[in-house]
Amino acid sequence: MPPILKVPDDVETPLLGCIAFGVIDRGTNLLQVRPTTLCPLSCIFCSVDSGPKTSRRQAEFLVDLNYLLETFKEVVKVKGAHNIEAHIDTVGDPLTYPHIVDLVQGLADTQGVEVVSMQTHGALLTERTVEELEEAGLSRVNLSIDALDEELARKLSDTPSYDIERITWIAEYIAKSTNIDLLISPVWVPSLNDGEIPKIIEFALKIGAGKRWPPLGIQKMEVHKYGRKPKGVKAMTWYRFYRSLKELEARFKVKLILSPRDFGIHKRVKVPSPFRRFEKVRVRVVGPGWLKGEKLGVAKGRTLTLVDADQVKIGSTVSVTVIGVKDGLYIARPV
Ligand code: SF4
C-alpha cells in the first residue's frame, strides 16, 4: 500500500489543478470536492486503479479539512454564491476521509450551496454514519451497487469481506428512513453483470430510491490507460449502451438515460486558468504525484502533475512544458 501524505502538512501544495485531490471546476454549477484518494475496495474494473491492490499508485493523499473548505469557498465566490452543488467524488471512496461528516457540514453551510452529494460504493457506510451525514446536510448519495449476487459482488469488488447484503440494507434504510435522496449507480461491466442490471433496477424501484432526483444512474464501464480492466471484458460502445438503456427504460418504465439537466446542472463561469497549453513554466517540486513516475509542481497558485518526472528532485525548481490544460487540471513535462 502506498504511503499516505497529508496536504498541506506533508506536501504543501494548492488544492486547484490536480485530479487526485482538492476542488475541480469544470465550468458548471457543480464543484467536485476530493478530500481523499483512499479506497477500501479493489474493484476489478476500477478506472482509477484504487484500493489496496493498486499497482500504479505511489502515494495516497488526505487533505486538511479547513484548507479544503477555504479553497472551496474561494472558488464558490468566483463562480457566484447561488445554486451550487458540492459533489464529493474522489479517486477512491469519500467515506475513507476521517472528517467526512464535518466536510459535509462545512460544504452545506457555505453560502450558495444548495446540494451536497457523494459518490460511494458504500463499503464503509453504517446506520450511524448515515444519520450523521443526514444531520450534517447531505442531500444525495450516489451508491454504486454493481451486483446483488453475493459471490459476484465480491468478485467485482475483489474484496472477500465485501458484504452486499449489508449494503443493500443500508440503501433501503437511506431511502426509507432518512431525508437523504438515494441514486443507485451500478457500473455495467459487460458479460460480468449483465444479468444483475435488471435486478438492481427492480431493487432501486422497490426501496423507493430517487425522490428528488432520478433513482438510477447506470454507469458505462470505461477502460482507462491507468485503470484496471477485467480480463476478457470489452467495453460497450456508447451506441450499444444507450440502446440497452432505452430497452430497460421501456421495460421498467423508469428514466435511465440521464442528462446534466436532470440534476439541475448548468454552465457557470470558470475559475480563470493561469496557464496555456505548451507554455513553459518554472515550478517548485513539492512532492510525489499519485501515480508512479509523477511529481507535483507548484506555480501561480496551482498544482501541476509532472509526468515522466522520475529523475526530478523534490525540493528543486525546474522548467516544465504544460502539455495538458483541461477543466482547470494541469499536466506538465520537465523540459
Ligand atoms: S471503483 Fe470505486 S470503490 Fe471500486 S476500487 Fe475504484 S474507487 Fe474504489
Residues whose N, C-alpha, C, O or C-beta is under 5 A from the ligand:
A	BS01	SF4	C39 L41 S42 C43 C46 S50 G51 V91 G92 D93 H121
